[in-house]
Amino acid sequence: MKKLITTLTNIWKIEDLRNRIITTLLLLLIYRIGCHVVLPGVNPDALATKSSDGNSILDLINMFAGGSFSRSAIFALGVMPYISASIVVQLLGIAVPAFQKMQKEGESGRKKMNQITRYLTLAITLVQAVAYVKTQVPAEAKTLAEPLFTVLSAIVLTAGTLFVMWLGEKITDKGIGNGISLIIMAGIIAQLPAGIVAEWGSRMSPSGGGPIPLLLEFVALFFVVIFAILVVQGIRKVPVQYAKKIVGNKQVGGVRQYIPLKVNAAGVMPIIFAQAIMFLPMALSQFFPNLQSDFLTSLSNYTSVAYNVTFAVLIIAFTFFYTAIMVNPQQMSEDMKKNGGFIPGVKPGFDTNIFIDNVISRITFPGAIFIAVIAIMPALAAKVGVNNQFAHFYGGTSLLILVGVVLDTLQQIESHLLMRHYDGLMKTGRVKGRSTAATVEGIDQSAI
């Protein structure tokens, strides 16, 4: 306890860090206030009658939007259009030569790609805003006539998403960093109290089982979080030896370092890709009622066996796909060869390329299995009786984002402390964040 108080005191003493934390909290407060401001022309009382079975995929979207999706708030779409645009631009940077050239132009190229991302975000948001108004706002809640309501709501929702995007950039520049990720995390955490209250109410009911099952659920959640941290932080160290050189009268080089190849190099992106695919059956059943079948209906229920098996297979496939895109063994081997580095026992060049590729393939498979298990944990928790609102926190994208963003934020704070010769946040060792561009914030900075 004394160590915690001393650390908090040291954080408060650093003026720059203190101002950044206060700025971040104020900007997140603005975001949370906007999540409760209902669209003009919508009757909130009529929205309260809209029911949900708790198993819909839309409940997952609502979690990422901080609850504003179900409230028909001005921030209902959140940062999801921004993330979608960033993913598209990042993939274009791999497949299209013009975008590859921009990536190699340094700061000027990054600014051009960021500008393209913003324009694409605007286009995606306009389309999603019209679809949201048509499908998610009940007719009895609309107080304005059509098409005025649709046009006005689309403009407001688009402006809301662009404002949230601006808030994220300000948090990154003026706050403690990881702006978009912190906004997503704030929306997820905002749903946690309601989930805990709902689970408490269900367990304290006459047929709920009492406090013992509730305590066991929290213990299980603790171990799931520990498991997620192990997956996020797991690395395979590949040793690299650098040749000795004589520069002037001094001998340089000869040091032994390592390449940290992450078990979860793809981050949360496989789950995001897989969830995007899993939205298709629900969309097909809505727009083409004649196509409805038991199989399509089961794929719209996140607790069904068909949904989870398909979801897990897609996650494993996308993990290999995204890792192959993000990690380039050939580039690594060429860089090592240029700098006089080599892996002990492996010839430089082609053999090094094959060796690194084999290592990545071996560690990616268990990493993909772990991500798939984490992704289907909410469904398993719901199956054993956990309330649907609380079950979402047992895994999936939400848990991986929470773990990753918290680790990154702690690392940012610790770097400020160590830079000013204070002790770190931990008595032993350093707080390690995610060092891969495949995380949500990695996309945010590189393309999102």
Secondary structure, 3 states (H helix, E strand, C coil): CHHHHHHHHHHHHCHHHHHHHHHHHHHHHHHHHHCCCECCCECHHHHCCCCCCCCEHHHHHHHHCCCHHHHCECCCCCCHHHHHHHHHHHHHHHHCHHHHHHHCCCHHHHHHHHHHHHHHHHHHHHHHHHHHHHHHCCHHHECCCCCHHHHHHHHHHHHHHHHHHHHHHHHHHHCCCCHHHHHHHHHHHHCHHHHHHHHHHHHHCCCCCCHHHHHHHHHHHHHHHHHHHHHHHCEEEEEEEECEEEECCEEEECCEEEEEEECCCCCCHHHHHHHHHHHHHHHHHHHCHHHCCHHHHHHCECCCHHHHHHHHHHHHHHHHHHHHHHCCHHHHHHHHHHCCEECCCCCCCHHHHHHHHHHHHHHHHHHHHHHHHHHHHHHHHHHCCCCHHHHHHHCHHHHHHHHHHHHHHHHHHHHHHHHCCCCCCCCCCCCCCCCCCCCHHHHHHHCC
